[in-house]
Amino acid sequence: MTRLSNDRLNALPADVQKPDYDRAAITPGIVHIGIGAFHRAHQAVYVDDLLKDHPDWGIIGASLRRPDTKDALDPQDGLFTVAVRDAAGTRCRIIGSILEVIDANAERERLLTIMAHPKIRIVSLTVTEKGYCHDPASGELDTKHADIVHDLANPTAPKSAPGLIVEALARRQAAGIAPFAVMSCDNLPANGATAKRIVSRFAALRDAALGRFVAEEVAFPGTMVDRIVPATTDEDRAFVAEAIGCEDAWPIMTEPFTQWVIEDNFPNGRPPFEDAGAQLVDDVEPFEHMKLRMLNGSHSTLSYLGYLAGFETVSETVANPDFKTLIHDMMTREIMPTLDMPGTDLNAYRDALLERFSNPALKHRTWQIAMDGSQKLPQRLLGTIRDRIEAGEPRVRLTLGVAAWIRYASGIDENGAEIDVRDPLADRMHFLGQGAHTNPDAMATAFLGLAEVFGEDLPNVASFRQQLVTLLGQLLHQGALATVETVVNGPEG
């Protein structure tokens, strides 16, 4: 079958939406680091909507770890399909906003040259929590991280996202070129402030004057991003090929819902994101908290409990009445009281989330969401737990999410089979779980010793520790299904 490409656009079926602009006239204004599935389902679509009237905001993508995306998109002239799925069917759209993908490992100097060019006014990131080379519990740069150690020793040949950004900014400063804005689109609390703290600290470790320049002159607008994007399967590729009449090596499957809230802080210019449906605000933090705690916290809880209970997808998990009630009550009773968002209907947001989780066409795998839990838990669950502890309020459902993560991360499922745990701390966690599967107290003690996850405070909160041990014991001895039923029907705790 013929591959998707510029030459094939006019031959695509009439019901497939195509770029409404001349791609040859598009020039880059954004470099995006971490060009994975989420970026292509989210930011790349917003930019695609704007290029007809604003052709100087095309995207140059960069992959830090693997050339997979480059290998898939290069033969397709950067084009790819976004397939939007719900119960009513699937709608395909071809996105043309990505002009090129650069493999940072093989083309590092070329990437830095592009980032240092005046036409690049925004560098955005979706590198996941672990890509920031930070301590998730504190949010500070991890100066012992192997990539950071390398980049400080080899500042002009960096491997990490902070290293690349700082080297490009240093080159712009030396050439008298205004700095680009650094826009984090990752699920981090206060992601703009977090990115600024990490990048500024790295710059200061390189050179004190450079650190002051980054801290004082570079804008780090915060964002809140939201769209559910499952991993693409071979079945998905076959479906898209049939729908568009040609092969797409890496289409993106997603839901109809999309949201982007952006702090309006771009001294060197930006596209009119609001014309594509984004919301520009002065302070994005309340929206970040709402999304991280209600959507991401619930998603993680569903993924660990659902996987342990034998459910392959989120929609299968939430179709179980007890699991749906658990998540509804967790959001209503334990998460929403920690949010301060006057004018926002949190009940409606909760109901919309439950409807999105229930989308049977999305097939979002619990195992996929479960990845990198050690990096995600501090933002998604533990901050909310801290707020509930401080307020002296119940948090049993939130704590169950943490217990389910520990049970999952220990590496053995309820049938005694090995779990393929994908996490930067996977080896350590597997070691911690060895021999502790019949002793919840020992397992809790071992995992609470992960200071980079739990900090120094939570392990010393006796009520939290005891509740965690109790719930772990239930998961170990009764299983996830029975434990969820017990919590749903039990007293507040």
C-alpha positions as CSV (number, residue, x, y, z in Angstrom):
1,M,0.0,0.0,0.0
2,T,1.2,3.5,-0.8
3,R,2.6,5.6,2.1
4,L,1.0,8.8,3.3
5,S,2.8,11.8,1.9
6,N,2.4,15.3,0.5
7,D,1.8,13.8,-2.9
8,R,-1.1,11.6,-1.6
9,L,-3.0,14.4,0.1
10,N,-5.3,15.2,-2.8
11,A,-6.1,11.5,-3.4
12,L,-7.4,11.0,0.2
13,P,-11.1,10.2,0.7
14,A,-13.4,13.3,0.9
15,D,-14.4,12.5,4.5
16,V,-10.7,12.7,5.7
17,Q,-9.9,16.2,6.8
18,K,-6.7,17.6,5.3
19,P,-4.4,20.6,5.9
20,D,-6.1,23.8,4.5
21,Y,-2.8,25.5,3.8
22,D,0.2,25.2,1.5
23,R,2.7,23.2,3.5
24,A,5.6,24.5,1.3
25,A,4.9,28.0,2.7
26,I,5.1,27.1,6.3
27,T,8.2,28.1,8.3
28,P,9.1,27.0,11.9
29,G,8.5,29.1,15.0
30,I,8.4,26.3,17.6
31,V,10.8,23.5,18.5
32,H,9.1,20.8,20.5
33,I,11.2,18.4,22.6
34,G,9.7,15.0,23.2
35,I,7.6,14.5,20.1
36,G,5.5,11.6,21.3
37,A,1.9,10.6,20.8
38,F,0.5,13.2,23.2
39,H,2.1,16.2,21.5
40,R,0.9,14.9,18.1
41,A,-2.7,14.5,19.4
42,H,-2.7,17.9,21.2
43,Q,-0.4,20.8,20.6
44,A,0.3,19.8,17.0
45,V,-3.5,19.9,16.3
46,Y,-3.9,23.3,17.8
47,V,-1.0,24.7,15.7
48,D,-2.4,22.9,12.6
49,D,-5.6,24.9,13.0
50,L,-3.7,28.2,12.9
51,L,-1.2,27.7,10.0
52,K,-3.5,28.9,7.2
53,D,-3.4,32.5,8.6
54,H,-0.2,32.2,10.6
55,P,2.3,30.3,8.5
56,D,5.4,31.2,10.5
57,W,4.5,28.9,13.4
58,G,5.3,25.4,12.1
59,I,6.9,22.9,14.5
60,I,10.3,21.2,14.4
61,G,10.1,18.1,16.6
62,A,13.0,16.6,18.5
63,S,13.2,13.1,20.0
64,L,15.7,12.7,22.9
65,R,15.8,8.9,23.4
66,R,14.8,7.0,20.3
67,P,14.4,7.7,16.6
68,D,11.1,5.9,16.4
69,T,9.0,9.0,15.6
70,K,11.5,10.3,13.0
71,D,11.6,6.9,11.3
72,A,7.8,6.8,11.1
73,L,7.2,10.4,9.9
74,D,10.2,11.2,7.7
75,P,8.9,9.0,4.8
76,Q,5.5,10.7,5.3
77,D,6.8,14.3,4.9
78,G,5.9,14.7,8.6
79,L,2.2,14.0,8.0
80,F,0.2,11.7,10.3
81,T,-3.4,10.8,11.1
82,V,-5.3,11.8,14.2
83,A,-8.2,9.4,14.6
84,V,-10.9,10.7,17.0
85,R,-12.9,7.8,18.5
86,D,-16.1,7.6,20.5
87,A,-19.2,5.4,20.5
88,A,-20.5,7.1,17.4
89,G,-17.4,6.1,15.3
90,T,-14.0,7.3,14.2
91,R,-13.1,10.5,12.3
92,C,-9.7,10.8,10.6
93,R,-7.8,14.0,10.1
94,I,-4.3,14.5,8.6
95,I,-2.0,16.9,10.5
96,G,0.7,18.8,8.7
97,S,2.1,21.2,11.4
98,I,5.2,19.1,12.1
99,L,7.7,20.1,9.4
100,E,10.6,17.8,10.5
101,V,11.6,15.5,13.3
102,I,15.2,15.5,14.6
103,D,16.9,12.7,16.4
104,A,18.8,14.6,19.1
105,N,21.2,11.7,19.6
106,A,22.3,11.7,16.0
107,E,21.8,15.3,15.1
108,R,22.4,17.2,18.3
109,E,24.4,20.0,16.8
110,R,21.9,20.7,14.1
111,L,19.1,20.7,16.7
112,L,21.0,23.3,18.8
113,T,21.6,25.4,15.8
114,I,17.9,25.5,15.0
115,M,17.0,26.2,18.6
116,A,19.4,29.1,18.6
117,H,18.0,30.7,15.4
118,P,15.9,33.9,15.9
119,K,12.9,32.4,14.1
120,I,12.4,30.0,17.0
121,R,10.4,31.8,19.6
122,I,9.0,29.0,21.6
123,V,10.6,25.7,22.8
124,S,7.9,23.4,24.2
125,L,8.3,20.1,26.0
126,T,6.4,16.8,26.6
127,V,9.3,14.7,28.0
128,T,7.2,13.2,30.8
129,E,8.0,13.7,34.5
130,K,11.3,11.7,34.3
131,G,12.6,13.9,31.4
132,Y,13.1,16.8,33.7
133,C,15.9,15.0,35.6
134,H,14.5,16.1,38.9
135,D,13.5,14.7,42.3
136,P,9.7,14.3,41.9
137,A,9.2,14.7,45.7
138,S,10.9,18.1,45.9
139,G,10.8,19.3,42.3
140,E,14.4,20.2,42.4
141,L,17.1,19.3,39.8
142,D,18.7,16.0,40.5
143,T,22.4,16.9,40.3
144,K,23.4,13.3,40.5
145,H,21.3,12.2,37.5
146,A,23.5,10.6,34.9
147,D,22.4,12.9,32.1
148,I,22.9,16.0,34.3
149,V,26.4,14.9,35.3
150,H,27.2,14.3,31.6
151,D,25.8,17.7,30.5
152,L,27.7,19.7,33.2
153,A,30.9,18.0,32.0
154,N,30.0,18.4,28.3
155,P,27.8,21.5,28.1
156,T,28.0,22.0,24.4
157,A,27.0,18.4,23.7
158,P,24.0,17.9,26.1
159,K,21.8,14.8,26.3
160,S,19.0,16.1,28.6
161,A,16.2,18.5,28.0
162,P,17.5,21.0,30.5
163,G,21.0,20.7,29.0
164,L,19.7,21.3,25.4
165,I,17.6,24.3,26.5
166,V,20.4,26.0,28.4
167,E,23.0,25.5,25.7
168,A,20.6,26.9,23.1
169,L,19.9,29.9,25.3
170,A,23.6,30.5,26.0
171,R,24.2,30.6,22.2
172,R,21.3,33.1,21.7
173,Q,22.7,35.2,24.5
174,A,26.1,35.3,23.0
175,A,24.7,36.2,19.6
176,G,22.5,39.0,21.0
177,I,19.3,37.1,20.1
178,A,16.2,37.4,22.4
179,P,15.5,34.1,24.3
180,F,12.7,31.8,23.4
181,A,9.9,31.1,25.8
182,V,10.2,27.6,27.4
183,M,6.7,26.1,27.6
184,S,6.2,22.9,29.6
185,C,3.2,20.8,28.5
186,D,3.9,18.0,31.0
187,N,1.8,16.9,33.9
188,L,3.8,18.5,36.6
189,P,2.5,20.7,39.4
190,A,3.2,24.4,38.5
191,N,4.9,23.1,35.4
192,G,6.1,26.5,34.3
193,A,7.6,27.3,37.6
194,T,9.1,23.8,37.9
195,A,10.7,24.0,34.5
196,K,12.1,27.5,35.4
197,R,13.5,26.2,38.7
198,I,15.2,23.2,37.0
199,V,16.6,25.0,34.0
200,S,17.8,28.0,36.0
201,R,19.5,25.7,38.5
202,F,21.3,23.8,35.7
203,A,22.3,27.1,34.0
204,A,23.7,28.4,37.3
205,L,25.7,25.2,37.8
206,R,27.2,25.8,34.4
207,D,27.9,29.5,35.0
208,A,26.5,32.0,37.6
209,A,25.9,34.8,35.1
210,L,24.1,32.4,32.7
211,G,22.0,31.2,35.6
212,R,21.0,34.8,36.4
213,F,20.2,35.4,32.7
214,V,17.9,32.4,32.5
215,A,16.2,33.2,35.8
216,E,15.6,36.9,35.0
217,E,15.2,37.0,31.2
218,V,13.6,33.7,30.1
219,A,9.8,33.2,30.2
220,F,8.5,29.9,31.4
221,P,4.7,30.0,30.8
222,G,2.8,27.3,32.6
223,T,0.1,25.2,30.9
224,M,-2.6,22.6,31.6
225,V,-3.0,20.0,28.9
226,D,-5.7,17.4,28.6
227,R,-6.5,14.7,26.1
228,I,-6.5,10.9,26.5
229,V,-4.1,9.3,24.0
230,P,-3.8,5.5,24.1
231,A,-0.9,3.7,22.6
232,T,-1.3,2.9,18.9
233,T,-1.7,-0.8,18.0
234,D,-1.2,-2.7,14.8
235,E,-5.0,-3.0,14.7
236,D,-5.2,0.8,14.8
237,R,-2.8,1.1,11.9
238,A,-4.8,-1.3,9.8
239,F,-8.0,0.6,10.6
240,V,-6.5,3.9,9.6
241,A,-4.9,2.5,6.4
242,E,-8.4,1.3,5.3
243,A,-10.0,4.7,6.3
244,I,-7.5,6.9,4.5
245,G,-6.5,4.6,1.6
246,C,-2.8,4.6,2.3
247,E,-0.4,3.5,5.0
248,D,0.4,5.6,8.0
249,A,3.2,4.1,10.1
250,W,2.2,5.9,13.3
251,P,-1.3,7.3,13.5
252,I,-2.6,8.7,16.7
253,M,-5.8,7.5,18.4
254,T,-7.6,9.8,20.7
255,E,-10.9,11.1,22.2
256,P,-13.0,14.0,21.1
257,F,-12.3,16.0,24.2
258,T,-9.2,18.3,24.2
259,Q,-8.3,21.2,26.6
260,W,-5.3,23.6,26.8
261,V,-5.0,26.3,29.4
262,I,-1.9,28.5,28.9
263,E,-0.3,31.3,31.0
264,D,0.0,34.2,28.6
265,N,3.7,35.0,29.1
266,F,5.5,35.0,25.7
267,P,7.7,38.1,25.4
268,N,9.1,37.1,22.0
269,G,5.6,36.4,20.5
270,R,3.2,33.5,20.2
271,P,0.6,32.2,17.8
272,P,-3.0,33.2,18.6
273,F,-3.6,29.9,20.4
274,E,-7.0,31.2,21.6
275,D,-8.2,31.2,18.0
276,A,-7.8,27.4,18.0
277,G,-9.7,26.9,21.2
278,A,-7.0,27.3,23.9
279,Q,-7.7,29.3,27.0
280,L,-5.2,32.0,27.8
281,V,-5.1,33.0,31.5
282,D,-2.9,34.9,34.0
283,D,-2.6,32.0,36.4
284,V,-2.8,28.4,35.2
285,E,-2.0,26.8,38.6
286,P,-5.7,26.2,39.7
287,F,-6.4,24.4,36.4
288,E,-3.2,22.3,36.8
289,H,-4.3,21.2,40.3
290,M,-7.8,20.3,39.1
291,K,-6.5,18.2,36.2
292,L,-3.6,16.6,38.0
293,R,-5.7,15.6,41.0
294,M,-9.0,14.8,39.5
295,L,-8.1,13.3,36.1
296,N,-4.5,12.1,36.5
297,G,-5.0,11.0,40.2
298,S,-8.1,9.1,39.3
299,H,-6.5,7.6,36.1
300,S,-3.5,6.3,38.1
301,T,-5.8,4.8,40.8
302,L,-7.9,3.1,38.1
303,S,-4.8,1.8,36.3
304,Y,-3.2,0.1,39.3
305,L,-6.4,-1.3,40.7
306,G,-7.8,-2.2,37.3
307,Y,-4.6,-4.0,36.2
308,L,-4.5,-6.0,39.5
309,A,-8.1,-6.9,39.1
310,G,-7.5,-8.3,35.6
311,F,-9.0,-5.4,33.5
312,E,-7.1,-4.6,30.3
313,T,-8.5,-1.1,29.7
314,V,-9.8,1.9,31.7
315,S,-13.3,1.6,30.1
316,E,-13.5,-2.1,31.3
317,T,-12.4,-1.0,34.7
318,V,-14.8,1.8,35.2
319,A,-17.6,-0.4,33.8
320,N,-17.4,-2.3,37.1
321,P,-20.0,-0.5,39.4
322,D,-17.7,-0.6,42.4
323,F,-14.7,0.8,40.6
324,K,-16.9,3.6,39.2
325,T,-18.3,4.4,42.6
326,L,-14.8,4.4,44.1
327,I,-13.5,7.0,41.6
328,H,-16.7,9.1,41.8
329,D,-16.4,9.2,45.6
330,M,-12.7,9.8,45.6
331,M,-13.1,12.9,43.4
332,T,-16.2,14.1,45.2
333,R,-15.2,13.5,48.9
334,E,-11.4,13.6,48.9
335,I,-10.1,15.6,45.9
336,M,-12.6,18.3,45.2
337,P,-12.5,19.8,48.7
338,T,-8.7,20.5,48.2
339,L,-9.4,22.6,45.1
340,D,-10.1,26.4,45.2
341,M,-11.7,27.2,41.9
342,P,-14.6,29.7,42.2
343,G,-16.7,29.8,39.1
344,T,-15.7,26.3,38.0
345,D,-18.4,23.5,38.2
346,L,-16.3,20.7,39.6
347,N,-19.3,18.4,39.7
348,A,-19.7,18.8,36.0
349,Y,-16.0,18.2,35.5
350,R,-16.1,15.0,37.5
351,D,-19.1,13.7,35.5
352,A,-17.3,14.6,32.3
353,L,-14.2,12.6,33.4
354,L,-16.3,9.6,34.3
355,E,-17.9,9.7,30.8
356,R,-14.5,10.0,29.2
357,F,-13.1,7.1,31.2
358,S,-16.1,5.0,30.0
359,N,-15.5,5.6,26.3
360,P,-15.4,2.0,25.0
361,A,-13.8,3.0,21.7
362,L,-10.6,4.4,23.2
363,K,-9.1,1.2,24.6
364,H,-6.7,2.9,26.9
365,R,-4.7,0.2,28.5
366,T,-4.3,0.1,32.3
367,W,-0.7,-1.1,31.8
368,Q,0.2,2.0,29.7
369,I,-1.1,4.4,32.3
370,A,0.7,2.5,35.1
371,M,4.1,3.3,33.6
372,D,6.6,5.6,35.6
373,G,4.4,5.6,38.7
374,S,7.3,6.6,41.0
375,Q,7.6,9.9,39.0
376,K,3.8,10.4,38.9
377,L,2.5,9.6,42.4
378,P,3.9,12.7,44.1
379,Q,2.0,15.0,41.8
380,R,-1.1,12.9,41.2
381,L,-1.9,11.5,44.7
382,L,0.5,12.4,47.4
383,G,0.0,16.2,47.3
384,T,-3.7,15.6,47.8
385,I,-3.1,13.2,50.6
386,R,-0.9,15.8,52.3
387,D,-3.7,18.4,52.1
388,R,-6.2,16.0,53.5
389,I,-3.8,15.1,56.4
390,E,-3.3,18.8,57.2
391,A,-7.1,19.3,57.2
392,G,-7.6,16.2,59.3
393,E,-10.0,14.8,56.7
394,P,-10.5,11.2,55.5
395,R,-8.4,9.9,52.5
396,V,-9.0,6.2,52.3
397,R,-9.6,6.1,48.6
398,L,-6.5,8.2,47.8
399,T,-4.4,5.9,50.1
400,L,-5.9,2.9,48.3
401,G,-4.4,4.3,45.1
402,V,-1.0,4.5,46.7
403,A,-1.4,0.9,48.1
404,A,-2.4,-0.3,44.7
405,W,0.8,1.3,43.2
406,I,3.0,-0.4,45.8
407,R,1.3,-3.8,45.1
408,Y,1.7,-3.3,41.4
409,A,5.3,-2.0,41.5
410,S,6.4,-4.9,43.7
411,G,6.3,-6.8,40.4
412,I,4.1,-9.9,41.1
413,D,0.4,-10.0,40.2
414,E,-2.5,-11.7,42.0
415,N,-1.8,-14.9,40.1
416,G,1.9,-15.0,41.0
417,A,3.0,-13.9,37.5
418,E,5.6,-11.3,36.9
419,I,4.4,-7.8,36.1
420,D,6.3,-5.9,33.4
421,V,6.9,-2.8,35.5
422,R,8.2,0.2,33.4
423,D,9.6,2.7,35.8
424,P,13.0,4.4,36.4
425,L,13.0,2.7,39.9
426,A,11.7,-0.7,38.6
427,D,14.8,-2.7,39.7
428,R,14.8,-1.1,43.2
429,M,11.1,-1.6,43.6
430,H,11.3,-5.2,42.5
431,F,14.0,-5.8,45.1
432,L,11.9,-4.1,47.8
433,G,9.0,-6.3,47.0
434,Q,10.9,-9.6,47.1
435,G,9.8,-11.8,49.9
436,A,7.3,-9.2,51.2
437,H,4.1,-10.4,49.4
438,T,2.7,-12.0,52.6
439,N,3.7,-9.1,54.9
440,P,2.0,-5.8,54.2
441,D,3.9,-4.1,57.0
442,A,7.3,-5.0,55.6
443,M,6.2,-4.0,52.1
444,A,4.9,-0.6,53.3
445,T,8.1,0.0,55.3
446,A,10.3,-0.8,52.3
447,F,8.4,1.4,49.8
448,L,8.0,4.3,52.2
449,G,11.8,4.4,52.3
450,L,11.8,5.8,48.8
451,A,12.4,9.3,49.8
452,E,12.3,10.5,46.2
453,V,8.7,9.4,46.1
454,F,7.3,10.0,49.6
455,G,9.6,12.6,50.9
456,E,10.7,12.7,54.6
457,D,7.2,13.6,56.0
458,L,4.7,11.1,54.9
459,P,6.5,8.0,56.2
460,N,6.3,9.6,59.7
461,V,2.6,10.2,59.6
462,A,1.4,7.3,61.7
463,S,-2.3,7.4,60.6
464,F,-1.2,7.4,56.9
465,R,1.2,4.6,57.4
466,Q,-1.3,2.4,59.3
467,Q,-4.0,2.9,56.7
468,L,-1.6,2.1,54.0
469,V,-0.6,-1.1,55.7
470,T,-4.2,-2.1,56.2
471,L,-5.1,-1.5,52.6
472,L,-2.0,-3.3,51.4
473,G,-2.9,-6.3,53.5
474,Q,-6.4,-6.3,51.9
475,L,-4.9,-6.2,48.4
476,L,-2.4,-8.9,49.2
477,H,-4.8,-11.3,50.8
478,Q,-8.2,-10.5,49.3
479,G,-7.3,-9.1,45.9
480,A,-8.2,-5.8,44.2
481,L,-11.9,-6.6,43.4
482,A,-12.7,-7.5,47.0
483,T,-10.7,-4.6,48.4
484,V,-12.5,-2.0,46.2
485,E,-15.9,-3.5,47.2
486,T,-14.9,-3.3,50.9
487,V,-13.8,0.4,50.6
488,V,-16.8,1.4,48.6
489,N,-19.2,-0.1,51.1
490,G,-17.2,0.7,54.2
491,P,-17.1,3.7,56.5
492,E,-15.1,6.9,55.8
493,G,-11.5,6.6,56.9
